[in-house]
Amino acid sequence: MARRLVLSAAGPAGAPLRGRFASTTLHVIGIALAAMSVGMLACGLLEAFTTGRDTAALVVSGLVTGTAGGLMWYLTRPGEIRKRHVFSTVASTWVAITCVGAVPFVLAGTFATGGAGFVEQVVNSVFESASGYSASGSTVLADFEMPGRGLMMYRQLTHWYGGMGVVVLAVAVLPFLGVGGLELITAEAPGPSSDRLTPRVSETARRLWMVYIGFTICAAVAFFVADGFSSIYDAVAHAFTVAATGGFSPYADSIGHYDSVAVETVVIVCMILGGTSFTLHWRAVANRTVPYHRNSEFRTYLAMLGVAATVIVLLLWLENHLSLSSSIRAAVFTVVSLGTSTGLSNATGPGSPGDYVTWVAGAQLVLLFLMVVGGCTGSTSGGIKVMRMRVLSLTMLRGVQHTQTPSAVIPIRLGRDIVSERVVSRVAGFFLLHFLLVICGMLAVTALEGDLESALGAVVSALGNMGPALGEAGPTSNYAAAFSQPARLVLALLMVIGRLEIFPILLAALNLADRGSAAVRRGRFSLQNLSRRLDLGE
């Protein structure tokens, strides 16, 4: 039956798509690569009219990527979408864009300085691409003056693509994926489930992208005004990163480069909005109302940021002996940056008030908690999300209440809504998987030449798509100086796993393992049959 459904797929006019083979995975990867190529070529054009150093690398990458993506799209058609296909499609797409996204850096020789060999250049390029498309702010770039302006804008654009999700982009232009498209959005989008805005999945994806683009434009205008109308390039570059809560800046000192309260204020507001559910943003625009205060997750999100900022201000003022104004400025910016998984920094240099690796241990512990939690579901933030943390906290509280009243039926409530036991179970499973990945990641990174504090911060940061970490990978350093090449590859993998919220990658791996074991069994049976035939003299 499934085979007949695949073979009966038809084009928009109802005619069979002859000459194409059914593969949803390759079809979505083709669209994703085509979208990437547009950004590469646009950044190549920018490079040609500015610094001109990396034009060839961007143009060649864009042409090759666009050709490959176009062929994959043209020669395939979506097949029947099943659960196991969804996870393999999402995981394969993100692995593909991460690998292809590294090509411009390799061709441009971005990491060829300091006598680096070809293997190290590839490792660094893959790390940078994984950081970009996972909307993390981690970097191995030491010389921010070496890449051209077009290549640096491409680095910002990787954040922007990865923020809302290339798979969601694919669904937006693939209305004939039908109901199955919702499974793609759910598997890729942050949060426990996707919030359908309209009955049509493609229309939901388009509306999310409309809000995302509108938010990016508003952020660019606000940054341009706050920066004194000085640079459109800077405004667009930072709009890409705050909309995606990505955290990479074209300057080594990040937002500290400007040393401006006005710029920091605009960035703080944009980061908070980027860490808020885009469903709320759409409803605010469509209904011309302010729905935020009615959302219990958003209220918890703001309260968490407010309490954390207050605690850290007091610790910096009393323990680090900073002035009250410096404590407020450093604490508020850093709390919002890490609490939304953006990862931007307002440190003006090592040892400055914004350099949080010099803060007291209590302040760093609060930051570590924020790095684990992240922003709201349905936002571009990483982390386990505020809603999951609330469900987990209420589940633990219910366990304590059951010790007193074992027979009581105590539902988990978020606002007026009752959370189903299926969702509670999934949240508990997600948290356990997250914890196990942190432990395994720490073991791997420390075994590959990393100290314990830096490994803990880097693994938590990678899974939460934060960017800067603790210890040697702080806001004024980079990952190349703190970790070996194999450790960087481990962290790059954790970034992709964290961006897809663990389940798609792990389930795709299990599906691949099942297929491999099935193939081995089929091969063994074939050998047994062949042996039996030979023994019988057939």
VOGU-3710 file (C-alpha; in Angstrom, 3 decimals, decimal comma):
1> marrlvlsaa> 0,000/0,000/0,000  2,799/2,396/0,897  4,497/1,602/-2,409  1,334/2,448/-4,349  1,020/5,743/-2,474  4,573/6,729/-3,375  4,184/5,811/-7,030  0,947/7,767/-7,327  2,507/11,076/-6,280  1,597/13,809/-8,722
11> gpagaplrgr> 2,542/17,343/-9,563  0,468/20,498/-9,024  -1,701/19,792/-12,093  -2,335/16,196/-11,090  0,027/14,700/-13,673  2,479/12,051/-12,442  6,009/13,299/-11,827  7,701/10,977/-14,311  11,464/10,625/-14,189  11,659/11,530/-10,488
21> fasttlhvig> 12,195/9,103/-7,641  10,481/9,448/-4,274  12,767/10,732/-1,507  11,511/13,280/0,972  14,967/13,506/2,560  16,798/14,379/-0,656  13,974/16,687/-1,720  14,150/18,740/1,493  17,970/18,749/1,454  17,839/20,054/-2,127
31> ialaamsvgm> 15,591/22,957/-1,135  17,764/23,717/1,896  20,934/23,779/-0,230  19,245/25,998/-2,816  18,298/28,453/-0,062  21,881/28,386/1,254  23,269/29,109/-2,211  21,228/32,311/-2,460  22,858/33,581/0,736  26,342/32,568/-0,435
41> lacglleaft> 25,938/34,376/-3,756  24,500/37,484/-2,083  27,434/37,590/0,335  29,804/37,023/-2,604  28,321/40,102/-4,284  28,811/42,089/-1,068  32,409/40,858/-0,877  33,058/41,893/-4,489  32,019/45,487/-3,765  33,845/45,751/-0,404
51> tgrdtaalvv> 37,051/43,960/0,613  37,140/41,626/-2,416  39,366/38,977/-0,799  36,917/36,073/-0,548  34,696/36,725/-3,572  35,749/33,607/-5,489  35,265/31,339/-2,474  31,711/32,552/-1,882  30,664/32,602/-5,550  32,083/29,145/-6,320
61> sglvtgtagg> 30,509/27,730/-3,150  27,183/29,323/-4,026  27,180/28,020/-7,600  28,174/24,475/-6,626  25,706/24,384/-3,716  22,903/25,812/-5,833  23,547/23,349/-8,655  23,643/20,376/-6,299  20,532/21,538/-4,449  18,664/22,251/-7,678
71> lmwyltrpge> 19,432/18,816/-9,087  18,392/17,100/-5,858  15,147/19,058/-5,847  14,395/18,491/-9,539  15,198/14,779/-9,655  13,218/13,845/-6,531  9,716/14,177/-5,202  8,301/13,879/-1,668  7,309/10,348/-0,777  4,931/9,210/1,895
81> irkrhvfstv> 6,070/10,754/5,189  6,236/8,400/8,141  7,555/9,013/11,633  10,882/7,338/10,966  11,303/9,339/7,749  10,736/12,610/9,599  13,683/12,222/11,941  16,032/10,990/9,234  14,996/13,908/7,009  15,603/16,524/9,692
91> astwvaitcv> 18,873/15,007/10,911  20,206/14,467/7,379  19,325/18,014/6,367  21,194/19,548/9,278  24,235/17,347/8,793  24,239/18,249/5,085  23,976/22,009/5,587  26,644/21,908/8,307  29,114/20,145/6,005  28,284/22,226/2,925
101> gavpfvlagt> 28,287/25,411/4,992  31,959/24,824/5,813  33,011/24,980/2,143  33,334/28,805/1,857  35,654/28,886/4,876  37,817/26,106/3,421  38,039/27,695/-0,046  38,800/31,120/1,438  41,552/29,718/3,683  39,977/31,429/6,670
111> fatggagfve> 41,789/29,173/9,128  45,025/28,729/7,175  46,996/31,082/9,432  49,593/29,949/11,965  50,788/27,005/9,899  47,509/25,111/10,191  47,352/22,004/8,016  44,474/21,130/5,712  42,838/18,777/8,226  42,845/21,449/10,918
121> qvvnsvfesa> 41,379/23,963/8,453  38,551/21,554/7,653  37,907/20,842/11,347  37,772/24,547/12,160  35,534/25,246/9,165  33,092/22,493/10,162  33,069/23,806/13,740  32,352/27,342/12,526  29,592/26,110/10,220  28,022/23,985/12,964
131> sgysasgstv> 28,133/26,956/15,320  26,475/29,143/12,700  23,648/26,882/11,581  22,929/25,770/15,152  22,623/29,471/16,112  25,504/29,212/18,590  28,004/31,993/19,170  31,028/29,722/19,576  33,962/30,455/17,297  37,488/29,307/16,541
141> ladfempgrg> 38,262/32,524/14,694  41,193/34,369/16,257  41,864/37,091/13,649  38,604/38,911/12,942  40,339/41,204/10,442  41,347/38,406/8,067  37,967/37,373/6,565  36,395/39,815/4,123  33,171/41,633/4,913  31,179/39,332/2,658
151> lmmyrqlthw> 32,485/36,200/4,358  31,778/37,669/7,794  28,253/38,513/6,654  27,902/34,926/5,448  28,898/33,820/8,956  26,084/36,002/10,313  23,677/34,666/7,695  24,286/31,091/8,838  22,822/32,155/12,191  19,813/33,669/10,509
161> yggmgvvvla> 19,094/30,574/8,430  19,568/28,277/11,408  17,533/30,419/13,808  14,114/29,686/12,379  15,275/26,514/10,701  16,035/25,572/7,145  13,572/22,691/7,414  10,787/25,145/8,262  11,853/27,103/5,166  11,544/23,928/3,128
171> vavlpflgvg> 8,024/23,305/4,442  7,100/26,922/3,662  7,762/26,367/-0,039  6,508/22,776/-0,130  2,736/22,997/0,351  2,305/19,578/-1,275  4,022/17,932/1,703  0,577/18,197/3,288  -0,063/17,121/6,854  3,321/15,391/7,011
181> glelitaeap> 4,958/18,803/6,934  3,792/19,399/10,501  5,960/16,498/11,588  8,975/18,174/9,976  8,269/21,452/11,778  7,749/19,665/15,093  10,989/17,701/14,750  13,048/20,756/13,842  11,438/23,616/15,755  12,500/24,270/19,369
191> gpssdrltpr> 10,103/23,184/22,087  7,991/20,146/23,008  5,531/20,656/20,138  4,830/22,988/17,263  1,984/25,484/17,527  -0,067/25,417/14,347  -1,241/28,948/13,504  -3,375/27,906/10,542  -4,879/24,635/9,282  -2,309/24,560/6,458
201> vsetarrlwm> 1,210/23,702/7,579  2,900/25,591/4,746  0,935/28,714/5,698  2,037/28,332/9,329  5,676/28,138/8,239  5,291/31,171/5,975  3,731/33,233/8,753  6,551/32,330/11,129  9,048/33,414/8,490  7,126/36,671/7,930
211> vyigfticaa> 7,396/37,478/11,637  11,059/36,452/11,624  11,900/38,678/8,667  9,911/41,588/10,100  11,636/41,230/13,451  15,041/41,180/11,739  14,260/44,395/9,840  13,071/46,152/13,002  16,190/45,009/14,884  18,432/46,338/12,097
221> vaffvadgfs> 16,725/49,738/12,133  16,880/49,974/15,934  20,575/49,036/15,990  21,348/51,529/13,213  19,681/54,352/15,163  21,299/53,368/18,487  24,723/53,266/16,819  24,334/56,848/15,626  23,487/55,961/11,987  27,104/54,919/11,479
231> siydavahaf> 27,022/51,552/9,664  24,262/49,692/7,807  26,604/46,699/7,604  26,909/46,488/11,408  23,161/46,948/11,846  22,260/44,118/9,450  24,974/41,795/10,798  23,807/42,168/14,387  20,128/42,016/13,410  20,794/38,571/11,931
241> tvaatggfsp> 22,402/37,365/15,143  19,877/38,788/17,656  16,884/37,544/15,652  18,396/34,054/15,660  19,797/34,441/19,205  23,035/33,367/17,551  25,624/35,393/19,403  28,359/35,900/16,812  29,569/39,423/16,075  31,917/40,547/13,273
251> yadsighyds> 34,093/42,126/15,966  36,384/40,314/18,377  34,998/42,281/21,333  31,401/41,532/20,302  29,023/44,251/21,560  31,843/45,513/23,803  33,338/46,930/20,577  30,816/49,780/20,763  31,018/50,406/24,527  27,620/52,070/24,221
261> vavetvvivc> 24,719/51,890/26,667  22,278/52,728/23,846  23,505/49,847/21,672  23,471/47,441/24,611  19,899/48,463/25,511  18,656/47,795/21,979  20,456/44,446/21,892  18,977/43,465/25,289  15,424/44,181/24,087  16,001/42,290/20,837
271> milggtsftl> 17,503/39,296/22,659  14,510/39,110/25,003  12,130/39,208/22,033  14,225/36,604/20,191  13,913/34,302/23,197  10,114/34,704/23,187  7,760/32,390/21,296  7,273/33,629/17,733  3,687/32,415/17,942  3,077/35,192/20,485
281> hwravanrtv> 4,732/37,689/18,141  2,466/36,624/15,279  -0,665/36,890/17,409  0,412/40,306/18,638  0,767/41,514/15,025  -2,273/39,735/13,575  -4,703/40,596/16,391  -3,194/43,991/17,265  -3,179/42,960/20,926  -0,518/42,318/23,548
291> pyhrnsefrt> -0,840/38,599/24,415  2,454/38,293/26,274  1,242/38,925/29,816  -1,381/36,176/29,466  1,251/33,544/28,667  2,488/31,789/31,810  5,750/30,653/30,194  6,613/34,222/29,170  5,939/35,504/32,685  8,190/32,816/34,147
301> ylamlgvaat> 10,836/33,653/31,528  10,917/37,345/32,500  10,851/36,514/36,205  13,792/34,129/35,788  15,850/36,783/33,996  14,899/39,424/36,568  15,782/37,318/39,617  19,064/36,138/38,073  20,070/39,695/37,166  19,277/40,939/40,672
311> vivlllwlen> 21,306/38,189/42,344  24,311/38,749/40,088  24,194/42,542/40,511  24,420/42,085/44,277  27,240/39,545/43,967  29,277/41,764/41,636  28,719/44,805/43,815  29,481/43,084/47,135  31,972/40,365/46,145  33,702/41,626/42,985
321> hlslsssira> 33,670/45,185/44,348  32,430/46,743/41,103  30,527/50,000/41,195  26,740/49,670/41,283  26,350/51,089/37,754  29,002/48,746/36,330  27,431/45,792/38,164  23,993/46,546/36,726  25,284/47,062/33,195  27,426/43,907/33,153
331> avftvvslgt> 24,922/41,684/34,959  21,792/42,627/33,014  23,435/42,264/29,609  25,130/38,957/30,440  22,038/37,467/32,093  19,842/38,299/29,098  22,513/37,152/26,644  22,997/33,729/28,243  19,401/33,389/29,436  18,237/33,661/25,821
341> stglsnatgp> 21,125/31,498/24,517  22,373/34,412/22,400  25,918/34,531/23,747  26,858/38,111/22,862  29,204/39,887/25,258  29,664/43,489/26,348  33,151/42,824/27,743  35,582/45,418/26,413  38,560/43,146/27,086  39,941/40,537/29,503
351> gspgdyvtwv> 39,254/41,521/33,108  36,605/44,124/32,193  33,274/44,095/34,111  31,556/42,124/31,318  34,191/39,343/31,352  32,143/36,909/33,444  34,938/34,320/33,840  36,419/36,752/36,398  33,175/36,915/38,405  32,736/35,145/41,735
361> agaqlvllfl> 31,766/31,476/41,673  28,188/32,180/42,792  27,546/34,460/39,814  29,011/31,903/37,410  26,789/29,206/38,907  23,705/31,336/38,197  24,921/31,800/34,609  25,401/28,036/34,264  21,774/27,517/35,311  20,632/30,044/32,692
371> mvvggctgst> 22,721/28,287/30,043  20,920/25,034/30,805  17,401/26,509/30,737  17,478/28,880/27,748  14,427/30,772/26,436  10,796/30,008/25,619  9,433/27,220/23,458  8,732/28,314/19,893  11,587/30,845/19,995  14,987/30,743/18,327
381> sggikvmrmr> 16,657/30,134/21,704  18,459/26,969/22,702  18,532/25,220/26,068  15,947/22,860/27,515  13,385/25,735/27,512  11,458/27,436/30,304  8,321/25,360/29,760  10,189/22,071/30,194  11,849/23,387/33,336  8,438/24,354/34,723
391> vlsltmlrgv> 6,952/20,945/33,930  9,944/19,221/35,520  9,730/21,407/38,650  5,982/20,773/39,011  6,534/17,034/38,515  9,096/16,972/41,332  6,714/18,971/43,543  3,946/16,478/42,755  6,259/13,649/43,792  6,745/15,303/47,176
401> qhtqtpsavi> 2,980/15,792/47,573  2,361/12,119/46,730  4,474/11,080/49,719  1,800/12,644/51,942  -1,271/11,728/49,878  -0,347/8,673/47,759  -3,838/8,187/46,322  -4,381/11,827/45,302  -4,719/12,686/41,612  -2,590/15,808/41,111
411> pirlgrdivs> -2,481/17,107/37,533  0,373/19,229/36,201  -0,938/22,669/35,247  0,661/25,413/33,177  -1,583/28,396/33,678  -5,118/27,154/32,998  -3,970/24,206/30,880  -3,459/20,678/32,177  -0,335/18,983/30,838  -0,970/15,445/29,630
421> ervvsrvagf> 0,980/12,604/31,214  2,460/11,797/27,793  4,048/15,253/27,648  5,255/14,944/31,257  6,904/11,641/30,379  8,571/13,128/27,298  9,880/16,089/29,302  11,365/13,754/31,921  12,951/11,656/29,176  14,332/14,727/27,451
431> fllhfllvic> 15,890/16,025/30,657  17,481/12,643/31,380  18,911/12,465/27,851  20,219/16,021/28,185  21,910/15,149/31,475  23,463/11,972/30,024  24,753/13,903/27,001  26,357/16,467/29,312  28,119/13,688/31,219  29,234/11,861/28,049
441> gmlavtaleg> 30,308/15,140/26,435  32,371/16,098/29,476  34,053/12,688/29,502  34,903/12,997/25,817  36,179/16,589/25,981  38,253/16,060/29,132  39,737/12,901/27,598  40,682/14,957/24,523  42,762/17,514/26,440  40,352/19,853/28,182
451> dlesalgavv> 40,201/20,937/31,830  37,092/20,110/33,858  35,679/23,640/34,236  36,150/24,510/30,567  34,736/21,129/29,479  31,610/21,547/31,623  30,975/25,062/30,358  31,660/24,154/26,719  29,431/21,051/26,719  26,531/22,865/28,405
461> salgnmgpal> 27,051/25,791/26,035  27,141/23,536/22,959  23,991/21,608/23,871  22,218/24,866/24,720  23,570/26,685/21,620  24,907/29,471/23,838  28,332/30,294/22,422  30,889/31,492/24,973  31,342/29,181/27,932  33,240/29,176/31,221
471> geagptsnya> 36,936/28,813/31,912  39,265/28,965/28,906  36,345/29,356/26,464  35,031/32,580/27,984  33,724/35,674/26,171  37,201/37,102/25,511  38,715/33,849/24,178  37,937/31,299/21,442  37,525/27,546/21,220  40,659/26,947/19,142
481> aafsqparlv> 42,815/28,098/22,046  40,899/26,033/24,605  40,253/22,658/22,931  41,996/20,175/20,647  40,742/19,346/17,148  38,908/16,127/18,168  37,290/17,967/21,090  36,069/20,667/18,703  34,434/18,026/16,511  32,687/16,591/19,575
491> lallmvigrl> 31,416/20,056/20,485  30,286/20,681/16,890  28,230/17,480/17,006  26,728/18,501/20,346  25,722/21,868/18,853  23,744/20,162/16,089  22,196/17,704/18,562  21,225/20,563/20,860  19,778/22,635/18,011  17,486/19,754/17,029
501> eifpillaal> 16,590/19,117/20,673  18,268/15,695/20,906  15,426/13,417/19,751  15,714/13,756/15,933  19,445/13,012/15,845  19,257/10,105/18,295  16,193/8,555/16,664  17,766/8,950/13,224  20,891/7,193/14,542  18,781/4,383/15,995
511> nladrgsaav> 16,896/4,077/12,709  20,200/3,869/10,832  21,479/1,246/13,262  18,289/-0,797/12,792  18,695/-0,639/9,030  22,331/-1,676/9,324  21,522/-4,639/11,548  18,711/-5,644/9,196  21,128/-5,483/6,263  23,627/-7,632/8,174
521> rrgrfslqnl> 20,901/-10,175/8,951  19,835/-10,264/5,320  23,452/-10,733/4,279  23,939/-13,530/6,790  20,814/-15,302/5,633  21,942/-14,929/2,024  25,317/-16,443/2,861  23,604/-19,268/4,706  21,361/-19,945/1,717  24,341/-19,848/-0,624
531> srrldlge> 26,271/-22,220/1,632  23,337/-24,598/1,823  22,954/-24,555/-1,953  26,645/-25,288/-2,394  26,462/-28,142/0,118  23,533/-29,618/-1,780  25,441/-29,295/-5,036  22,831/-27,004/-6,620
//
